[in-house]
Each structure stands twice: as structure tokens, then as C-alpha cells.
């Protein structure tokens, strides 16, 4: 894993852009947008919409990317935290094995 990625759905519920709307809300939304991104930018967009303005579409993309950033941040903390624990445990295990081989 070189960069964490997060994804969200964005819908237009009663005229308001909504992140991860329910299935019922998405069914009546004129916008069904799935977006994945990193901290730096958007990687993937998939979706469909009724005739919506460019402004609404750009706002939906901005909102989707803005909301993915905390998920990306916490994913990286989790990944690098687990990685450092594993490296630390592996290092201790290797030290013990080295000490045993010297004693033998």
C-alpha cells in the first residue's frame, strides 16, 4: 500500500448534496455519484445524473473529495501504526533468536 484510498457516494436529496445517502434517498436522487480519492486528489468517478448544472456536479465532486480526506487520514494512521507494531515485534523476535543462536 503506497497511498490510502477512500470512497463515498454522493446524492442530491431534496435539493441538498448528501454524502452516503440511504438506499431510499439514493433511489429518488437525480444524482448517483461514487467517488474514490486520496489526500491529494480524486482517483475515480462513476455515476449517473439527470440534467444537472455544471455547478452542482463540481460541488458534488468537491464535497465527495472533502469527505474522503478524514477516512484517508485515519486509514494511514491505522496502517502505519500496525506496520510499526509488526516491525517492532519482528525486531524483538529476531533479537531473541540471535541471542539464542549465540548461546548455543
Backbone as a ProteinNet text record, in pm:
[ID]
protein_1_A
[PRIMARY]
XXXXXXXXXXXXXXXXXXXXXXXXXXXXXXXXXXXXXXXXXXXXXXXXXXXXXXXXXXXXXXXXXXXXXXXXXXXXXXXXXXXXXXXXXXXXXXXXXXXXXXXX
[TERTIARY]
85.5	0	90	81.1	162	83.5	-44.3	-129.6	-266.2	-319.1	-454.4	-556.9	-663.9	-772.1	-902.8	-994.7	-1128	-1232	-1352.9	-1459.9	-1590.1	-1672.8	-1804.7	-1903.9	-2030.2	-2136.6	-2192.9	-2229.4	-2291.2	-2422.6	-2527.7	-2658	-2711.4	-2818.9	-2886.1	-3024.2	-3036.1	-3158.6	-3234.6	-3353.1	-3436.2	-3358.5	-3276.6	-3201.9	-3073.1	-3038.2	-2918	-2820.7	-2694.6	-2593.1	-2572.6	-2579.4	-2575.1	-2470.5	-2385.5	-2282.6	-2337.4	-2315.7	-2360.4	-2508.9	-2595.3	-2738.5	-2787.1	-2901.9	-2960.2	-3004	-3035.2	-3081	-3210.6	-3298.3	-3424.5	-3399.4	-3308.8	-3276.1	-3208.8	-3118.5	-3047.9	-3143.6	-3247.2	-3343.9	-3418.9	-3438.9	-3511.8	-3419.6	-3288.7	-3191.5	-3166.6	-3161.1	-3126.8	-2975.9	-2898.9	-2753.8	-2711.9	-2645	-2584.3	-2436	-2353.9	-2211.6	-2131.6	-2040.2	-1944.9	-1807.5	-1735.8	-1608.1	-1504.9	-1384.4	-1273.3	-1155.8	-1083.5	-970.7	-868.5	-758.5	-651.9	-655.9	-558.2	-549.6	-526.9	-452.9	-415	-520	-602.5	-695.9	-792.5	-874.7	-976.5	-915.5	-938.8	-886.2	-991.2	-1115.7	-1218.4	-1353.6	-1427.6	-1564.2	-1650.8	-1763.8	-1859.7	-1998.4	-2088.2	-2222.4	-2312.5	-2427.6	-2528.6	-2604.4	-2662.3	-2742.5	-2845.6	-2951.4	-3045.2	-2977.2	-3042.4	-2981.4	-2955.7	-2829.4	-2789	-2686.8	-2679.4	-2585.9	-2441.6	-2351.9	-2209.7	-2172.1	-2233.6	-2204.9	-2238.3	-2352.8	-2391.5	-2294	-2255.3	-2162.2	-2025.6	-1974.6	-1845.8	-1856.1	-1965.9	-1986.3	-1992.2	-2055.3	-2063.4	-1924.1	-1842.4	-1705.5	-1623.4	-1636.3	-1562.8	-1604.3	-1734.9	-1785.4	-1736	-1747	-1701.9	-1555.5	-1471.8	-1328.4	-1300.8	-1369.5	-1350.7	-1382	-1486.5	-1529.6	-1437.9	-1372.6	-1281.9	-1155.2	-1115.3	-987.6	-974.9	-1075.9	-1061.9	-1049	-1120.5	-1109.7	-968.1	-912.6	-775.7	-677.8	-696.2	-608.1	-610.2	-729	-738.5	-691.6	-710.9	-658.8	-507.1	-444.5	-298.2	-245.9	-313.8	-273.6	-283.1	-393.1	-411.9	-304.7	-282.6	-184.4	-44.3	-0.7	135.6	151.4	45.2	50.6	68.2	-8.6	3.5	139.2	182.3	312.7	424.2	422.5	529.1	523.9	405.1	392.8	452	419.9	472.1	623.5	675.6	820.7	886.8	827.6	882.7	881.4	768.7	758.3	854.9	865.7	955.8	1100.4	1133.6	1269	1302.7	1208.9	1231.8	1247.9	1164.1	1172	1307.1	1353	1482	1595.9	1586.5	1689.5	1696.9	1582.2	1578.7	1638.2	1604.8	1659.2	1810.2	1859.3	2004.1	2073	2012.5	2071.1	2075.9	1974.2	1972.2	2080.2	2099.2	2199.2	2340.3	2363.8	2494.9	2519.9	2416.5	2429.1	2450.4	2405.5	2410.8	2545
-117	0	123.1	202	322.3	445.3	448.9	560.2	505.6	547.7	505	573.1	501.2	549.6	530.3	624.3	612.3	646	598	623.7	658.3	735.6	775.2	779	780.7	807.7	945.1	1016	1147.7	1147.1	1192.5	1204.9	1345.8	1374.9	1505.1	1477.1	1492.2	1456.9	1585.2	1598.2	1717.4	1846.3	1844.8	1962.8	1986.3	1895	1910.6	1797.7	1832.5	1729.9	1652.8	1520.3	1434.7	1326.3	1307.5	1204.2	1075	965.4	832	828.8	873.4	869	724.6	707	573.4	524.7	396.7	341.7	409	436.6	503	645.1	716.6	852.1	848.6	753.6	743.8	707.8	630.7	589.8	710.3	812.6	930	1048.5	1024.4	1130.1	1141.7	1263.9	1280.7	1267.5	1242.3	1226.1	1101.5	1011.2	894.5	898.7	942.8	961.1	878.8	798.2	726.2	783.9	817.6	886.5	820.8	800.1	749.7	843.6	863.4	954.3	934.4	1006.2	1011.4	1149.5	1175.5	1307.9	1414.8	1376.9	1474.1	1497.5	1398.7	1418.9	1304.9	1321.8	1223.7	1122.8	994.8	888.3	832.5	824	756.5	822.2	835.6	887	793.5	756.9	675	721.7	725.6	765.8	799.2	849.7	891.3	1008.8	1088.2	1200.1	1239.9	1301.8	1368.6	1499.4	1579.5	1702.9	1797.3	1800.7	1887	1988.2	2100	2204.2	2163.4	2226.6	2203.4	2241.2	2346.3	2392.4	2284.3	2219.6	2112.7	1995.6	1960.2	1848	1878.8	1998.6	2036.7	2040.5	2093.2	2094.7	1952.9	1861.8	1721.6	1659.2	1687.5	1635.4	1693	1822	1885.6	1828.2	1813	1758	1614.6	1533	1394.6	1384.8	1465.4	1461.9	1512.4	1617.5	1672.8	1567.4	1490.6	1391.7	1268.7	1237.2	1121.5	1147.8	1273.3	1304.8	1252.3	1267.8	1210.2	1057.5	990.3	845.4	805.8	880.4	854.6	875.5	982.1	1013	900.3	858	753.6	618	592.6	469.2	467	580.2	584.4	569.7	630	613.4	466.3	403.2	262.2	176.9	198.2	119.3	136.3	260.7	283.7	246.3	258.6	213.2	63.2	-11.9	-157.3	-197.3	-129.3	-160.5	-143.2	-34.3	-10.9	-114.8	-157.9	-262.1	-392.6	-428.6	-552.4	-546.3	-433.1	-417.8	-429.5	-366.6	-371.7	-515.1	-585.3	-722.9	-814.3	-796.6	-879.2	-854.6	-728.5	-694.2	-760	-758.6	-823.2	-973.6	-1033	-1176.8	-1213.2	-1135.3	-1163	-1145.8	-1049	-1029	-1149.8	-1202.1	-1319.8	-1441	-1457.7	-1570.2	-1557.4	-1437.4	-1414.3	-1444	-1403.3	-1427.5	-1577.3	-1651.3	-1795.7	-1864.9	-1821.3	-1885.9	-1859.7	-1744.4	-1711.6	-1798.7	-1822.6	-1901.5	-2050.1	-2097.3	-2239.9	-2290.3
0	0	0	-105.3	-109.6	-65.6	-96.3	-52.3	-16	97.8	131.4	41.3	12.9	-72.7	2.6	-13.8	46.4	-59.1	-37.5	-133.2	-63.6	-133.5	-82.6	-198.5	-161.9	-259	-228.4	-333.8	-317.5	-394.1	-329.2	-392.8	-374.6	-442.6	-430.8	-373.2	-242	-171	-135.4	-192.6	-169.5	-194.6	-300	-339.5	-263	-171.4	-89.5	-121.5	-150.1	-172	-42.4	-51.5	66.4	45.7	145.1	139.4	198.4	127.2	167.2	206	114.4	144	153.7	217.8	228.9	90.8	79.7	-48.8	-92.8	0.9	-32.8	-83.4	-18.9	-63.7	-201.1	-220.9	-348.3	-461.4	-431.1	-534.1	-591.3	-509.9	-560.2	-592.7	-584.4	-612.3	-762.6	-815.5	-956.7	-983	-875.3	-886.6	-810.2	-879.6	-814.8	-850.6	-756	-781.3	-680.9	-731.3	-647.2	-677.9	-571.7	-587.3	-495.2	-546.4	-464.9	-480.7	-370.8	-379.4	-269.6	-284.6	-185.6	-121.6	-34.7	25.8	-81.1	-185.7	-287.9	-395	-424.8	-534.4	-555.9	-656.4	-692.9	-789.6	-762.8	-847.7	-943.3	-897.3	-975.9	-952	-1059.9	-1053.2	-1135.6	-1080	-1154.1	-1113.7	-1207.4	-1169.3	-1284.3	-1246.1	-1343.1	-1283.2	-1372.7	-1323	-1426.5	-1375.7	-1464.4	-1504	-1579.6	-1627.6	-1510.6	-1466	-1355.1	-1405.4	-1337	-1379.5	-1349.8	-1422.7	-1400.5	-1257.8	-1206.4	-1070.2	-967.1	-981.6	-888.4	-898.1	-1020.2	-1038.1	-975.4	-997.4	-939.9	-787	-734.1	-589.2	-533.1	-605	-561.7	-557.5	-657.6	-659.5	-544.3	-522.1	-412.1	-277.2	-258.8	-133.2	-114	-217.1	-208.1	-172	-237.1	-206.6	-65.8	-26	108.4	215.1	192.2	290.4	292.3	181.8	181.5	262.1	275.5	339.8	483.7	570.8	705.9	703.7	612.9	602.7	559.5	465.5	419	534.6	609.1	721.8	825.3	866.3	968.3	915.5	787.6	728.2	733.3	705.5	707.8	849.9	947.1	1087.1	1126.5	1090.2	1122.2	1055.4	925.6	851.4	908.9	923.8	970.7	1117.6	1196.1	1335.5	1343.6	1266.3	1264.5	1209	1104.9	1044.8	1147.2	1223.5	1321.6	1433.4	1473.1	1575.5	1524.4	1400.8	1342.5	1329.8	1282.3	1269.3	1406.2	1506.6	1642.8	1695.5	1679.8	1728.2	1653.2	1522.9	1442.9	1484.7	1509.7	1554	1686.5	1781.3	1910.7	1894.1	1807.5	1784.4	1724.2	1627.6	1563.8	1664.6	1755.2	1857.7	1949.4	1987.6	2074.6	2003.9	1875.5	1800.4	1787.3	1764.3	1752.8	1885.7	1995.2	2127.4	2154.7	2116.9	2138	2056	1931.4	1846.3	1896	1960.4	2016.1	2139.4	2218	2340.1	2309.4	2197.7	2167	2135
[MASK]
++++++++++++++++++++++++++++++++++++++++++++++++++++++++++++++++++++++++++++++++++++++++++++++++++++++++

